[in-house]
Amino acid sequence: MNLLPKSSKEFGSADYWEKFFQHRGKKTFEWYGTYLELCEVLHKYIKPKEKVLVIGCGNSELSEQLYDVGYQDIVNIDISEVVIKQMKERNGSRRPHMSFLKMDMMHMEFPDATFQVVLDKGTLDAVLTDEEEKTLRQVDRMLAEVGRVLQVGGRYLCISLAQAHILKKAVGHFSREGWMVRVHQVTNSQDQVSEAEPRFSLPVFAFVMTKFRPVPGSALQIFELCTQEQGKPVRLESADRLAEAVRERQHYAWLCSQLRRKAAGLGNVSLDLCSGDTGEPRYTLHVVDNPAVKPSRDNHFAIFIIPQGRETEWLFGMEEGRKQLASSAGFRRLVTVALHRGQQYDSMDSIQAELSARVMELAPAEMPPQQQVPFLSVGGDIGVRTVQQRAHSALSGDYVIEDVQGEDRRYFRRLIFLSNRNVVQSEARLLKDVSHRAQKKRKKDKKKQQPAISEDIPPAPGQCIDKSYLCCEHHKAMIAGLALLRNPELLLETPLALLVVGLGGGSLPLFVHDHFPKSRIDAVEIDPSMLEVATQWFGFAQSDRMKVHIADGLDYVTSLAGGEARPHYDVIMFDVDSKDPTLGMSCPPPAFVDQLFLQKVKSILSREGIFILNLVCRDLGLKESVLAGLRAAFPLLYVRRIEGEVNEILFCQLHPEQKLATPELLEQAQALERTLRKPGQSWDDTYVLSDMLKTVKIV
């Protein structure tokens, strides 16, 4: 006979449980784990001499096993007369001091403050089947009765799956009563070893609600979470934060169970592991399956630790990059681990020790038992990240300025908007002498080899920035686009007029200012905080040739186009990001490529000038629409895709002398570069202008 209920409401029916135990007979029914799986938390919160009430006992062996190890003052109640009779027969002579009573837990017959512990394994979950008014009234009566029969200092110990509606009800009820609320993770889904009953994909939790004496006028509420790997409880600020933390644990357990079942075929999934002390994200894990790899004993599973500061690179930060990494590593499943800024990491060994138990839960089912899992990294290094400043902008949100060590041991300064923490907004290379001094200071403290936040690199003014070097590939491509202007070999002596919309750290306009001595630059930035950031941290400075206008780029261009003395720029550059992540195009905002606005851009561009646009668009349909709009506005459109990134640099011209094929384009780029490499000019030898234009295509 199928013993499962026809609907969840039957869980609250006495008739259902009578039939259930009649047909099940003497076979025990262990919801949410056996004694061996639960004994650690039970012994932690129940003392042997305490008087214990077990509500909804069923025919579980839990009370019997507690009795046999010394917990002998136990009273069991259940609404089913059948099961109470079975349990009395089973225990009458063997456990004479343990009692079994047929009783409705919503109307218990015990005096007030009779017990020090009320133990509930799955009963609240069985009763609270929905959030209908009738059900909630029944649960209110049940919980009120639990509170009534408990002594002050007593504990309601409820074993539960902690589904959202159950957690909300239990936590809300007891926190309003002034009790201390602790949610203790008991097991992960894979810890449940018995195969006799169907198992759950969710972890099992214990609600530990401790009854405090009411204090009139007190609004103190205590919420704590205790996880398996942490051991000690973590204090959380609210019931909502507690619920969020539990959901995170459940999501992780569900993913683990799916990954084990599907072996190397679930696809790519990501999840956060949070700090047990703060509840803040500490590691971000990406699971990458590579079914193309033929299985062998040693290639089932590996963990790759991404050095701090390098999580933004294409190989580690993009799905396609991680697939390539997994393929190169040659493992059926690779888990990449990104380290969060603001967290302390001591060494690769300490990270491995911290993660070993958790990441093994992500191993594929076919991996041989006792298989050693390798931890991989780049040169065995966890990298260096120094957060120089954390701040908030009313327009851009929270952001950080951080210095990181690159793969060539050089240091780089970055601006990161925390709303999109894996995207580098602006980047500049630090001068070698500054990097070297910082590195020497770090070696003085061997106990903290790789601090996540330190004061080793002082807040340095502009002279620490290597202004000859462009870090961002799309900035390099935008500068290379100047080779499309007439007579590029004469540009150093030409009075160029440029409009740059989007300042960020100021690297792009600063590079033009320093390398083209006759240039005049108007930079437009909507966020005044970014001018402060560029000036303090990225060596940016205004001059008589470079002015920053704090304004909306749309309004600024519109005002120029409508003015009587309309300026004409030789170069217009758009490098402005969107604050709306739902658009499918993060750079620029769609209004910047609207047809009416493009007409205004055309009106302030000189006849032989060039309009250069940084486009970041993941929506193929939207991108085609943008390109079509640009082709309609400009007779000539070149596109340069940035390899390993989503960026595409668009070069638009109104009245070009001719359409340049790739050889002619490269020849002009080489002519410009020869001029820039002349003695007395600061130029980074790794930057080859012609390389930036090799893949340019006319569309």
Summary of the structure (lengths in Angstrom):
residues: 699
radius of gyration: 33.1
end to end distance: 69.5
largest distance: 106.2
contacts: 2199
relative contact order: 0.06
helix: 35%
strand: 24%
